[in-house]
Amino acid sequence: MSWCPVLAPAVVLRPDRVRGTDLLVMPERVAVLRGAAAGILGLCDGRRTVPGILAELTARFPEAPVAEEVPEFLDLLRAEGWLR
């Protein structure tokens, strides 16, 4: 769990003011983010470890199932190549 997630070099997190949501913009692809996804990805700065991200999110949202859902979400994005 010493992984410090960061967006892949070709991936940009950008707000979409027209749709009122956030996007992950990649070459030839765009992913529309829903819910807390952008907030989670905003913590993926390459300095915070996954446990550090979980601790920060748990402090912000004590009732949310952070420990169960966030690692799975990060692993999915890493498998897609969007995080490294």
Secondary structure by P-SEA (a helix, b strand, c coil): ccccccccccbbbbbcccccccccccccbbbbbccaaaaaaaaccccccaaaaaaaaaaacccccccccaaaaaaaaaaacccc
